[in-house]
């Protein structure tokens, strides 16, 4: 609806605020937010947030505080064993001067050292194993000292991109600045360092889009080093096109991507679909690749930084508290299962009985590592199916408590999307592969949904998508009976079957079109009114054209009996989030007692929630108001890290 900038009515815990229905594709149906670790002694959870999958550990840098031993301003690095029970944390000894942002690099971590009054800052490579040795990578710009490096990201070409604001000078632990507030690129192979962008109040977080065609840089000048704020200064995310000019990488076409309405956008990262996340004054904000705010994960006091963990977990840094948000784990969430159906087709059915392979040729080390990280081999060639998903047969029972079904990837067309040769490997047999993720769970739980989706995707591949989409428009205008025969009507029959299955399993129009039809036809961005009208028309079609394959949800009360017009899920069945001050080992609360179908159908039909975008309300579409089909596309993989520090007299940073 035009002019609506308020959150949509949410059927999620209050810690998750929805602005756009697409946010549900990220959160999944049952998100949770819990306290993982608390330390009241000092603000241990401020920056970096570097997750190491091989050890299931998290490295954090603290906010500035007065060290009780030296009585001097200090910043400490902590290592948190997030996979242990209970969760444990230890301060590690490091020689990096006032560390801040960081990123995984090689077998260690690349940290930003802000420096001190008598110590030069720069980029430092640190080992993740005792004694945590570190080495200076770059410490100046052709003789001029950096101000106070804040955040860093590694490009696939091996170069390091980092931001250098003047926060430390204003906080009293760095000398007078010798350089402007700028963004740099360092090539460790050639030792060349270049200024890539300027014109910032305070450049802070930095990351790349999944295809590395776009760079996102945050400007946090609204908040000064002493914690004072100026609302006329930037609290903005800028986007740049990353291109090559005369054979050298360059940032061009600077534009505003988003401005936040709470605090400033500090740490910034992207997910596999190109959605952009930033740590802000009230928690984590999430935008679509096009800059539309999708939703927020609300954390009182805000979050300077965060990082993605395994299986839909996000670790959120909140000074004295480390939170963990459990978002849509595609292993358990139908949205994520559907999104990756195409790459699962061969392994899902052929790989159900794959035996465990503990070692195979010289790939044994990779297999052993993947068995702890939840990764597997996605083959571009024929490959070895035993080797492909064998890590999952170890990982799934050990870490997820169920069997492994196969290997998945959200990359739709690897031959086209994996343009960087460093992302493609060869096994001992010479077959090409790239890393995938394990699919855990009981295959039988998902077969009712898998069948119509797989058949429907196959059908969409066999007909021209433009004809199919045109047929769907005809469905909205004058009904299914008017659709021409042949492949188009067969495709529509599968669409009806799939839509009714989605509806019965409490999945909306955005899931149906964005994650099924959109993925198959390479058109993931849809007009909401068009989606709602088509979805309701397909659901209203006669059963002669297709019926739902049934309910596959673990919580059966979530399902809507009879699809769109049947039994809605009860308020008692909605996921709830309890804040607990202990490691998040707590099991989900048991389902509330279900009421009789007749009573629940009658009651819920009267109270069903309407979306701001009308994804569940069908309206007749006329030639006058008929929306156009989408023409845009989105992308696949990446991540990074950012920050800002505190004040001269160890006063915690306001963000």
N, C-alpha and C positions, 0 to 999 in steps of 0.2 A: 504494500500500500504506500502510495506516495506520501512523503513527509513523516513516516513512522520511523523514529530513531530509537525507540524504546525496546527493551527485550521482549521477545515473544512469550506467550504463556508457556511455561516449562513443565514438562512431566519428568523432571530430573531433580536430584537433590539440590537444595538451595545454593550450594557452593558452585553450581554450574549454571551460568546465565546464557540463555540462547537469544541470539539476535537474528539468526537465519537458520532455516531447517537443516541446512547442510552441516551444521555443527553436530547434529545427531550422528552423522556418518563418522565423526571423529570420536565422540564420547562413547558410542555404543549405547545399548539400552540400560546399562547398570553401572555408571561411573561411580567411583568412590574417591574420597579425599581423606587421608589419615595422617597423623603425625608418626613419622618414622623414628625421629630422634630429637631430643631436646637437650640443650646445654645452657644453663643459666649463668655459667661462669664468664663466658665471653661470646661475642657474636661470630661463631665459627662458620656459619653458613651464609656467605655473602656473594662470592664470585667463583669463577672457573667452572665448577660443576662438570668435571670430566669423568665420564663413565667408562670403565674398562671391562668389556664383556668377558675377557678370558679369566678374570679373577672375580667378577661380580662385585667390584669395588668402585667407590666414588671418591674423587679427589676434589677438595674444596679449599678456597682461600677465605680467610676471615675478613671482617671489616676491621678497620684500624681500632686498636684498643691499647691501654697502658699495660705493658707487661709487668706483672707484680714482682718479678725477680729483678729486672733491670730498671724498672720505673720509666722506661722509654716507650714512645709510640711503636707499635709492632703489628705485623700481619703474619698469621700462621697458616700453614697448609695442614689440613686434616685428611686422613684416609679413613673412609667409612666402609665397613664390610656390610653392604646392604643385603647380602644374601644370607648372613649368619642369623642365628636365633639364640639369644637376642642380638639385635644389631649392635655392633661395637664400633668405636671410633678411637683413633689415636693421632696425636700431633706428631708430625714427622720433622726431623731435623733437615733444614734446607739452607743453603747459602744464597738463595735468590733474594735480592734486595726488594722488599715490599711486593711480593707476588700478587698478581691480580687475575686476569683472564688466562685461559688455557685451552688447549685442544689436543686430541690424540695425534701422535706422530710417531711413526715407526713402532718400536717396542717401548716407547716412553711417552712423555707429555711435553709439549712445547708451551712454556709459560711466558707470560708478559711480566718482566720485572720492572716496577715503576722507578726504582732507584731511591736513593736517599740524599741527604744534603752533601755527603762526602762519598757517595757511591753511585757510579753510573748505572743506569737501567739498560734494558734491551730485551732481546728474546733469548730464552734459556731452554736448552733441552735437558729434561730431568728423567732419571731412571725411576721406574715405579717399584723397584725392589731395593731393600736396604743395601748400602747406606744412602740411597737416594742421591747419588752423585749428579751434579748439574754442570753444564758447560755453556758458556756464552756463545751464542750464534752470531748475533750482530748487536753492536752497542752504540753506534753513532751514525749520523748521516754526513759522510765525508768530513769528519772532524767536529761537527756540531752535535752536542749531546741531545738525545731525544728528551722530550718533556717528561712523560710518565706513561709508558705504553699501557694500554687498557685492555684491548682484546685482539685476538688473532684467529685466523682461519687458514687452512691449508688447501690450495687449489690442486686439482688432479694433475697439473703439470709439474707439481712439486714445489711451487713457489709459496711463500708465506705472505699473507696480506694482513696488515695490522693498523690499528688506530692509535693516535698519539695526542690526546688532549692535555691541557695544562692543569688538571685537577690537583695533582700533588703539590704544585707550587702554591695554590690557593689554600691547601690544607697544611702548609707549613713544613713539609719534609722534602722539598726539592728546591734547588736554587732558581734564580730568575730564568725564565724560558729563553732558549736560543733559537727556537723554531716556531712557526705558526701551528695552529690546530689542523693536522693533516692526516691523510691516509697513505700508507706506503705499501710497496711490494718488494720483497727480497727474494732473489733467486739464489738458493744455496749452491747451485752448480756453477754459476758464473760469478757469484759474489756481487752481482749488480743490485743496487737498491734505487728505487724510483719513487717519486711522489705521484700518486695516482689520482688523488682528489683533494680539493681544499674548499674554502668558503664555509666552514662549519663554525658554530659557536663552540661546541664540544663534541667531536666525533667519538662514538662509544662502541656500540656493538656492530659486528659485521658478519655477513654470511652470503652464500651464493644460492641461487635457485637450483633445483635438481639437475637441470641441463647445463648449468653454469653459464647461461646466457645473460643472467641478471644478477647484479650485486645489490644487496640491501645494506645500508649503513644508517645507524641511528644517530641523531643529534640531540643531546640531553642538556643543552645550554639553559633550559628553563630553571634547572636546579644548579646553583653555584656550589663551589667546593665547601663553603661554610654552611651549607644547608638552606640558605635563603633562596626564595623562588622569585622569578620574574615572568609573569604570564605572557609577556610580549615576546619572549624568546622561544626558540624551537623546542618542542617535545615531539619530534617528527622522525619518521622513517623515510629515507630517500631511496629511490630505485635508480639504478644506472644500467645501461646496456653494456655488456662486456664484449668488446670486439677487438679486432687486430688492425692496426694501422702501421704501414711500412714494416710489417713483420713483427711488431711488438704489441703486447696486450695493452688495451686502453679502456677507460671508462668514459662513456659518452651518454648524451640524452638524459641528464639528471632531471628527476621529476619527483613530486611528492607522492609517496605510496600511501601513507597514513599519518594521522596525528592522533595522539592518545588523549583521553579525557580524564585520566587519573595519573598523576605523577609524570614520569618520563619513560620512554621505551629504552630499556637498558640492554640486557642480553637478548639476542635474536637468533632464531634458527628456523629451518623449514623442515617439513615432513616429506614423505615419499611422493605425495601428490602436489607438492608445491605450495601448500598452505603455509602461511608465515606466522610464527609465534614470537611474542616478545614479553619479557618480564617488565611489569608496570607497577604503578602505585597501589593498585588493588588486586594484583595477582597476575595471571597469564592471560594476555589477549591473543585471539586467533583471527587471522584474516584469510580470505580466499586469495589465490594468486592474482586476482584482479583488484585487490585492495578493499573488498567488502568485509566489514566486521562480521564474523560468524558467531562468536561467543567468547565467554570469559570463564576462567577457573579462578574463583574468588578466594583470596588469601588475605586475611586481615594484616595490615602493615605492608603489604606488597611483596614483590620479589625482584631482586636485582638480576638473578639468573636462574637457570634450570638446565636440565639435560634429559634426553630420552634414554630410557632403560629398555629392558626386554619386555616383549609382549604387551605393549600399550602402557607401560609405566612412564610417568614423568616425575623426576625428582625436582622439587621446588625449594629454592633457597630463601629462607625467611629470617635471616640473622641468627636468632637463638634457636630456631626450629627448622628441622629438615622435614618437609612434607613429601608424601608420595601420592600422586593422582593415578588411579587406575582408569585408563580410558578404554576405548573399544578394542578389546583384544579380538582380532579377527578370527582367532582359533575358536572363540566362543560366541562371537557376534556375527550374525548372518550377513551384516553389511560388509564386513571384511572378507568373509568367505566368498560372497558373490563377486566382489571386486577382483578376486584372483582366480576365478574359475578357469579362465582360458589356459593359464599355465599349469593348472592342476589336472587337466583332462587326462593326460596319459598316465601320470603317476598315481592318481587317486584310485583308479580301478585296477591297474596292472601292478601297483606297488603295495597292495594291502597286506600281502603275505611275505614281504621282503625280509629275509633273515638279517640279523645283526651282523655287520662286518666290522670287526674290531681293528683290523689292519689290512691294507691292500697295497702292495707294492710300496713305492716311496711316498705314496700319498698318506701314509699312516699318521704322520704328524698333523696334517691338515684335518684328517678325520677325527683324531683325538681332540683337537682344539674345537672343532665344530660340535662335537658331542657335549661340550660345556657351554657353547655360545648360542646353540639353537639354529645354526646355519647348516646348509647342505649344498649339493652341487646341482645347478640348473644347466643341463647340457644343451649346447647349440647343435651338436651333432648327435648321432645315435647314442653314444655314451654307454655307461654301465649303470643299469638301474639299481643294482645292489649297492654300488658305491654312492650313487646319487643321494639316497635318503637314509643310508645306514646310520649317520650321526643322529638322526631323529629317533631311531629305535632305542638309542641310549638316552638322549636328552629328554624326550617326552615323558617316559615313566619316572625319571629321576627328578625333573623340575616341574612337571605339570601333572603327574599322577595319573596319566592315561597313555594309551598306545600311540605310536606315530603313524600317521596316514600317508605322509609323503612330503614332497618339497614344493614350495610355492615361490612365486615372485610377482610383483605388481608391474613388472616391465612387460608392456604389451607386445612390442616388436623388437627383441634384443638386437637383431641384425642392423636395425636402423637407429635405435635409441642408445646402444652402447658404442658410441662413436670413439670413445677413448680406448685404445688398445690395451692400456694398463688394467682395465676392468675385466678383461677376458683372459682366462688361464688355460693351460693344457694339462691333462692328467698324464700319468705314466704311460697310458696307452695312446696318447696323442690326441685325445678327444677334447674339443674346446668346451669350457664351462665358465659360468659366472656364479657368484654366491647367491643362494636363495635362503629362504627361511622355512623352518620345520612347521608342518601342519600337524598339530596334536589333537587327539580326541577320538571318539568312537565313530567310525564311518557310518554306522547304521543311524546315528542321530541326525545325520545331515542328508541322507539319500532322498527323503521326500522333497526337499527343496532343490537338491542338486539336479535331479532328473529333468524337470522342466527348464531349468536355467541352461543346462548344457545343451539340451535339444534346441532351445530357443536361440542360443548363441550360434549353434551350428546352422540353424535355419537362416539367421541374419547374414552369415557368411556366404550362404548359397544364393542369396537374392541381392539385388542392388539396394543398398541402404536408402537411397533417395526414394525409390519406389515404395519401400516399406514405410518410411516416414510420411510420405504423401498419403499412403493408405491410412495411417493413423489420423492424419488431419481429416480425412474423409469420414473416419469413424466419429470424430467429434462433431462434424457438420451434419451428417445425415444418417449415421448409424452403420453398423458392421455389414448389414445386408447389401449396402451399396458398394462395398469393396470388390474390385474385380477378382475373378477366380484365379486359379493357378498358384504360383509361388507366393504372391502377395497375401492371398487369403490364408494360405497355410502358415505364413509367418504371423499373421494376426491371430490365428487360432492359438499358436504357441504364446503369443503376447498375452492373450486372455488367460490362458492357463497359468502363466507366470505371475500376472498381476493379481489374480485371485489367491495364489499361494502367498505372495508378498502381503496382501491385505490380511489374510487370516493370521499371519505371523507378526502382525502389528508393525509392518514396514510400510513407509509412506511412498508417495509418488517420487520424491527426490531420490530415494534408494533405488526404486524400480528403473527410472530413466537414467539417473546419473551413473549408477553402478552396473547396470545390465545393458540396456539398449544403447546408452551413451558410450560405454566402453567398446561395445562391438562395432558401432558405427563411427567411432572416433569423435563423438560429439558430447562431451561430458557436461557442458554448460547449457542449461535449459531455462527457458522462460517459465516461471512458476505457475502462472495461470494456465499455460499450455499443458504443463505436466499434470496439473490437477484435473483439468477437463478430460484429457486422454485417459488418465488412470481411472477416473470414475466411470468413464464410458466403457472401458474394458471390463471393469468389475461389474458393471450393470448388464453386461452381455448375457444372452441366454446360455444355459449350461450346455446347450448343443455345441457351442463353440469351445468349451473347455471348462474344467472345474479345478478347484484347489487340490493340491497334492497332500494337504493336511498340515497339522501343527507339528513343528519339530523343535520348538523352544523347550529348554530345560524346565522353565517355569511355565507349565501348561496354562496357567491362568492369564498369562500375557496374551495368548492367542485370542483372536476374535472369531468366535464360532460363526460359521457361515460367511466369513469375510467381512466386507465393509459394513453390512447391516446387522452383523451378529453381536455377540457378547464382547464388550470392551473390557480391558483389564481394569481391575479395581485399584482404588487409591492405596489399599493395603498391600497391593502387589508391587507398587512402585519402589524402585531402589531408594534406600535412605543412607545418608552418610553420617556416621558418628565420628566425632573427633576424639581420638584416643591417644593418650600420651604414653604410648608404648609401641614397639615395632609392629608393623602391619601384618601380623600373622593371623589376625582375626578372620574367621569364616563369615561368609555372607549370612545375614539373618534368614531364618526359615520363612518359607512362603506363608502368608496368612491363609486362614481357612477359606476355601472357595465357597461361594454361595450358589444356590441353584441357578441353572442357566436362565430360566424364565425371569426370575426376579432381577438378576444382574443385567440381562438384556434390556428390560424395561427401564430400569433405573439409569443405566449408563447411556442409553440412547438419548436421554433428556439432558445429560450433562457432558456430552462429548465436547472436547476442546477443539476450537477452530484455530487453524494456523493463521498468522498474519498474512501469509502469502497464499492462503486459500488452497493449500495442497490437498485438502480433503473435502472441499466443497465444490461440487460440479456445477458449472454454469453453461448455458447454451452459448456457443461461439458463433457469431455471425461474421459475414465477410467484412463488416465494418470494424469490429473489435478483435478480429482474429490475429493472434500473435504470430510472429515469424519464427521459423526454425532457427536454431543456433548455428553459428558458423565458426565459433572459436574452439580452441583445444587447450588442454593443459599438459603438465609434464610429470617426471618420476622420482629422483633421489638426492639427498644431501644433508648437511648439518653444519653447525659452527658454535660460537660463544662470544659474550661481551661483558661490560661493567662500568662502574663509577665508584670512587672511593669516598672516605669520610672527611673529618675536619681536623685542623691542626692539633687541638687538644683532645685526642681520641674520642670525638663525639661521633656516634654511629651515623653513617650516611643516611639521609632521608629516604633513599631508595635502594 
